[in-house]
């Protein structure tokens, strides 16, 4: 089949009977046309359309090594620096189109599956069938151009104990039994973004497991369709009001739903299982396979695009109301420029020092990417703060589209104009500023970026623990003895 068009994606999704509970309603199918998901589903469809468009086809797709069909570049196994740049350019094309606001575009988990598939021998340590399963599944997702989401962490019930101890061990998703054809999973996981409009759910390890027999039922990795029997999604309240793209320029397009995942005795066939009852493989799932490295390569590309979007927005705001000449405004613009350039430099550093991993996959250097993922969650919080500073009370006096182009148009044109922009266009610009900095959508974006890779404090500890400081310490020791 190869790369899908947007209409093919929407048609396939409409046929799935995905079970979602949202706003007091039980949805059991046709999710791309539901008001809570329709806007973002159509944006994802636009991304699929870009794959098959003459303008972007050569960047976003390549020829499959098995079928010869054009498939997404995010599945490309990099063999050299040029392949890494090609992958990054495909990430950048989608991220620029969305302003970096979509955190679960298909290229994120496609990158993980690419790395995992090449590590089939590592999965095969437990059972050769698991190595075959991950390779075959990667090829299936690649050839059918499926959109994946994933779920990682246990429900947030009692953080003072491990997930397997919460609710007597019954709350966190776990294997309750096996049969001749597969495993049966019961319990819950968090937090599947875009699950109502995804084709597949990847259930991957996250919490570090201690390796005790009690941890075995929670030690697994598998994939299932989002409409698998017994699978339910409990979605959070939507962060948009189904208003126009003028009134909600970001939320109307990019509001990715986040869901608690409930497994009500879900049967998973063995051919879709990649790890089972092996805590060591679960704990090394991302690092040993370089999956985290390639996922983070996509993430840093996206966050650079997002920083650039904010820089563009800030520059437009400053020019629109004539504050661009003030030194304190220029200082903030310089901070935004610095955020963009640091992200680009870390990305370039990682790519320029790439090398093959133990499975032959040409991979960016992890340390600069790890630096970026520890730095950006904090840096990202400043960009909307600067937007609020530049816009100030201008974020509060924003009439609705019906007023801007209706009976109040003359007042809008007279009293809401800017230095270099007319009234309606100034309202349009400041609506974007509001949605990027102040709305419920903006609040979720800030939270999402801050915890994207987990608890920043734990991440910092892991960063320090893994960093090779031997060389710099020796310099100090040698200096003291000089």
N, C-alpha and C positions, 0 to 999 in steps of 0.2 A: 504493500500500500504506500509506504513512504510518508513524507510530510503532508499533513492535512491542511485543508483550507479552513477558514473560520466557520463557514457554513457546515462543513463536514463535522467539525468539532461540536458545534451546537446541536446538530441533528443526532449525533451519537450520544451526546449527553442527555438529550431529551428522552431517549429510549431507556435510560437507566432509572431504576426504581430506588433512588437514594432516599433513605429514611432520615428526615431532619425534623427536630422539634424547635420551633422558633416563634416567639411572641404569642404563645398560647395555641399555635397551630401545628398540626402534624402534617408534614409534607412527605409524600411518598412517591415522588417522581416529578418530571418536567421542571427540575430546579432552574434551568437557565431562563425560564420565563416567569419565575416568581419575583415579585417586586424587591425582595431583600437581596437577590443575587443577580438580577437581570443586567444591571449596569456593569458590574465587574465581569460577568460572563461575556458580554459583548466586547469589552476591552480585550479579554483573552482571545476572543475570536479575531480581533484586529491583529493581534500578534501572530496568530496562526496564518492569517492572510498575508502578512509580510513575508513569511517563508516561501510562498509560492508566487510572489510578485516579481516581475522582471527586475525591479529596482534593487531588491534585497536578496533575491534567490541565491546568488553566488556567495554572499556573506553568511547567510543563515542556514544554508544546507550544503551537503556534500554527497557524493555517491556512496551508497552503502556497500561495504565490502562483500556482502552476501547476496543481496538482491539486485544491486545496481540502481535501485530507486534513490531519489534524492531524500535524504534524511537530515534531521537537525544537526547542526555543527556541534552542539553541546554534547553529542554522543561520540564525537571524533576522539580516538585514542591518540594523544600527542606523542610523536616520535622525535620531535626536534623543536627548536625555538620558533620556527615559522608556524608550526601547528599550534603552539601556545598563543601566539599573536592572533592566529586565525580564530581560535576559540574566544579570546578576549574581545575581538572585534564583533563577534556575534553577540556576546553578552552586552556589549556597549550599545549595539543597535537597538535592542529591546529596551535597555535601561534609559537611553536617551528619549525614546518615544513615550515612556511612562514617567519621566522625571525621577526615576529611581524609587517611585512610591510603592511598587508592587514587590513584596518580599518573597513570593512563592511562584514566580514565573517558572516554566518548565525547565529552563536551563540549570536551575539550582540543583534539583535532585537528579536530573539527567547526568550532571557532573559526578555526583556520588555514585550512581549506578555504573558509569564508565569505569571509575577507579576500582570499585568493588569487583566488577566482572573480570578485570585483568588479574585480580588476586585470587582466582579460583583455587589455586593450589593451597593457599592459606586456609580457605574455607574447607577444603578437602581433607585437612588434617583430622577432623572429627569423622567425616564420612565423605568419600569421593562424590557421592550424590549431591551433597550441598554445594560443592564447587561447580558441578554441572548445572545445578538449579540457578545459581546466581548468574552464570554466563548466559543461560537460555532465557532467563527473565529479562536481562539487559537487552538482548536481541529482540525480544517481543516488544518491549516498550519502544525501542528504537524504530523498529519496522512499522509498528502501528501508530507511532507518534502519540503515545498516551500521556496525559497530564497526571503527574503524581503529586500527592501530598504525603506528609508523614506525621507520626505521633511518637513522642519520646518519653515524657515524664509522668510519674504517678500523680494521682489527684492530690491537691494541696490540703491535706486533712490534719496531719500532726507531723510537722517538720522535725520534731525532736527525735523521731525514730525513722528507720528505713522504710521504704515503700512496702516491703514485704511484711512489715509488722503492723501496718495500719489496718484497722478493722479486722484484726485477727488474721490478716493475710488475704482477706477476701476482696479488698477494694481495688488494689492494683491489678491490672490485667495479668493473668497467669494461666498456665496450662493446667486444666483440670483432669484431662485424660487423653489417651491416645487410642487409635484404632488402626486397622490395617491400611487405611487410606490417608491418615493425617492426624492432626492434633485438634483439640477443642479448647478454645480460649474464653475465659470469663473475667469480668472486671472492667476497669476503666483506665483510660490514658488521657493525657493532655498533650498538646493542644494543636489540633489539626487545622491549619489555615487553608482556606479555599476548599475544604472537603466537599461542600455541597455542589461544587462545579468541577471536581476532579474525577478522573477515571479510576485511579488506583490509590490505595492507601499502603504506604510502607510503614511497617511496625518495626522500628529499629531500636537497638539498645541505647540507653542514655546514662542512667544512674550507675555509678561504679558499684560492682557487685563484689562481695567479700570472698566468694569461692566456697561457701559452706553448702552443705546439702539443702539447707532451707532456701537458698537462693536459686536452686535449679528450676523450679516452676516459673520463675520470672526471667529466665535466661533464654532468649530466643530472638530471632529476626525472621520476618516473613513479609509477604505482600499479598493483599487481597483486593478484589474489586470493591469500589465504594458502595455498591449495592448488594454486597454479600448478605445472605440470610443471617439474621440475628445481629447485624451491625447497625448501630444507631448513632446519630450525631446530635448533640445538644448544643445549639448555636447560641452565641451571645446576641444581645439586642443589637439590631442594625444601628450604625452610626451615621445614617443619612435619612433624610425625610422624603425621599423620592421627589425632590424638586429638580428643576432644570440644571443643565450643566453651567448655565450662567450663575445661578444661585449657589450651587454646590459643585464648583469646577473640579475638585479632586474627589470628593466623596461619591459623586454621581458616577465616576468612572472607575475608581480604584479601591472601593471599600471591600477588602478581602475579609470574609467571615472567618471567625475563629471558633472552633468547636471542641467540646469535650467528646471523647470517643468512648462509646459503651459497647462492650462485647457481651452479648447475651448468648453464650454457648455457640460461638462462631466456629464453624469447622473450616480448618485450613488444610488443603491437600498437601501431602508431603513434597510434591514437586514445586510448591511455592514457599518452602521452608529453607532458610539459608544457614541458620544456627539453631541448635536445640539443646538445652540443658548443659551448655558449656560456658561457664562464667569467664574463663580466660579469653575465649574468642569474643565474647561480648565486650569485655573491657578493652580489647585491642581493635575493635571493629573499625573505628575511624582512623586511628593513628597508624596502625600497621599497614593498612591498605592505601594510605594517602587520600582517602575519601575526604577527610576534613580539609586537606590542602587544596584539592580541586574545587570543593564547595566554596571555600573562602576566596579562591581566585575569582569566582563569579560574584561573591558578595562584595568584595572590595571594588570590583568594576562597577557594580550597581551603586555603591555608596559614593563613589567619585561622581557619577552622573547625578546623584541626588544633591551633592554639595554644589555642583555646577548649576543645577536648577535653582537652588536657593540664592546663589551668587547672582544669577540673572534676574531673579525676582527682586532682590535687594537693590540692584542697580536701577531697575525700572522704577521702583518705588521712590528712590532718592531723586531721580530725574523728574518724575511726574509732579512732585510737590516742591521742587527747588531746594532740596536740602543737601545736594551732592557736593556743594562747595564748603560745607562746614567741616572743620578738622576732626571733630569727634565722630562724625558720620564716616569720614574717610578712614579713621582708625578701625571702625567696625567692618568696613568693606575690606580693609587689609586683612583683618582676621578671617573673613570668609574666603578671601583669595588664598590665604595660608592653608586653610583647611582643604581646599581643592588641591593645592600643589603638594601638600604632604601625602595625601591619598594617592596621587599620581606617582609620586616618587617611590612610595613603598611598593606599589604595583610593579613599577619598572624594575625596582631592585630585585623583587622576587623572581621576575621573569628572566632577568639578565644573569641570574645565578642558578638557573634551572639545571637539573641533572636527572638521570633516570633513577627511579626507585628500584627496589629489589625485584619487581615484577616487570621491569622494562618500560614503565610509563614515564615519559619525560615530564617532570613535575617541577613547578615553581619552588624556590627555596621557602621553607616554612617560616623561618624567623621573621622576615619582613611582613608576611601575611598575618602572623600571630601578633606582631606589633600593631598592625592596623586594626585587628579585631579587639584588641585591648584599648586602643586609643579612641576609635570612632564612637563607641557608645557614649562617651563623655562629650566629645567634640560635637556630636550631632545635636545635643541639647541646646547648644548656643545659637544655632542658626535660626530656629523659630523665635528664640528670645530676641534676636536682633531685628527680625521682622516686626515683632510687636513694638519694639523701640522706635523703629522708623515710622510705623503706621500710626501709633498712638491712638488718639480718639477717632481717627479715620476708620478704624475697624468697627466702630460702634454705629456710625451713621450711614448704614448701607441699606437702602430701600430694595425691595424685591424687584425681580425682572418685570413683573406686570406694571409696577409703578414707574420704573425707569423708562419703559417704552409705551406707557399708557398716559393717563391723565396728568401725571406729575412730570412728564418729560421736560417741559419748559423749565420747571424749577430745578430739575436735575442738571440740565445743560447750563443754567445760570449759576447755581450755587455750589455745585459739586465738581466743577471743572478743576483741573490742575494747571500748573505752570505750562506744561507742554502737552496737555491731553484734555480732550473734551469730557463733559460730565459722564455720559454713559460708559465711555471707555475707562474713566477713572474708577467708577463703581465696579466695573468688571475686574480691573486689576486688583482693587482692594478686596473684592470677594475672594480672589485667589489667595491673597495674603492672609485673610481670615481663615480659610480652609487649611492653609499650610502652617498656621501658628496658633490658632485659638479655638477652633471648633473641636467637637468630639472626635472627628477624624484625626485632627492634628494630635490630640492627646494620645490616641491609640498609636499613632506613628512614633511618638516620643518613647512611649513605653516599649514598643516593639523593638526599636533600635537599641534601647538601653539594655534589654535582656535578650538580644537576638541569639547570642551564643551561650546564655546562661547567666548565673550570678556573677557580676563583675568582680566581686571580692574573691570568689573561688578561682575565677579565671586568672586574676592577678597572681594568686598563690601558685597556680599551675605554671604560669609564665615564668615566674622567678625560679621555680624548681626545675624547669626544663632548660633554662638559658645557660649556655656555656660561658661561664665567667672565669674559667681558668686562666685564660690569656691576660685579661685585664688585671686580675689579682696578682699574677706573677710580675707584671710590670711594676706594681706598687711595691711588692716584696723586694724586687731587684733594686728599686730606687732607694728603699730604706737601707739596703746593704751597700749602696754605692759609696 
